Amino acid sequence: MRSRACSPCSGWSPHSSESASPADAVPTRVGRLAQSPTPVLADEPLAHALHDLLSAEGTGVPVLDAEHGVPVGWLGHQSALRAVHAST
């Protein structure tokens, strides 16, 4: 098993927890870890939503009702690929 390098470019150090400031401490609340991807609207074309999906970090984007702006689902990479494959 290979050990992690302790170099400035790796960003990891075995002493990092000892020298970390309180601001760098491990988060204790989920909100500090949550991502906020840009949502897509349920009635927009799939081609446009795919652009948003590909530029988003994480596994997908929330889908909002176009009229009320409430969440109606989640568009993930797998469901997008499935839809594109079905149309060919």
N, C-alpha and C positions, 0 to 999 in steps of 0.2 A: 504494500500500500504506500502510495506516495504522500509525503507530508506537504502541507501548504508552505509556500515560500513566504518568508518574512522580509518583504521588500517594500519600499515606498510605492512602487507601481502596482503591487497586488492589493493594496488597501487593507490588508489583514496583518495583524500583529498579535503575537501571543500575549502581549502586554497591553493591548488596546483597552481592555476593560478596566485595567488599573489606572490608566491615564485619561480615561474619558471624563469629560465634564458632565455635570448634571443634565445639560441640554442634549447631550449625545446619548443619554441613558436609553435603555430598551423601553419602547412605549408600553404603557400599561392599559391603554384604551384602544379599542378597535378603530375608532374614528381617525386616529393618527396613522393607521395603516391602510385605510380604505382609499381606493382609487375612485376618481370621478370622471369616467369616460363621457364624452359628448354623446347625448342620446340621438336616436333617429326616430322619425315619425312613422307610425304604422302605415300610412298611405303613400309614403314616398317610394319611388322606383327602387328595385333591388340593386341596380347598378350604382345608384348614388349611395345607398346604404353600405354597399361593399367598400366603397372608397373610405367612408368613415370607419368601418370595421377594421380595415387594413392599417389605418393610421392610428388606431387606438392602442394603448398599452393594455395588456391583460387578455382575457379570454373572450371578450365580447363587448357589446354595447346595449344599454337599455333601450327598449322600444316604448315610445309614448303614444297615447291616443292623440291624434291630430287636433281634435276639437277641444278636449279638456286638459291635455298635457299630463294625464295621469299614467303611471306605468301599466303596460298591458303585457309585457313579456321581456325576453332577452334574446338578442341575435348573437349567436356564437359562430365561431369559424366552421364547426361541423355542420350546423344547420344551413349555413350559407353555401357550403360546398355541396351539400345534398340537393339544395334547390337548383344550383347551377348544373349539376350532373343530370338531374331529372329533365331539364329543359333541352338537353342535347340529344 
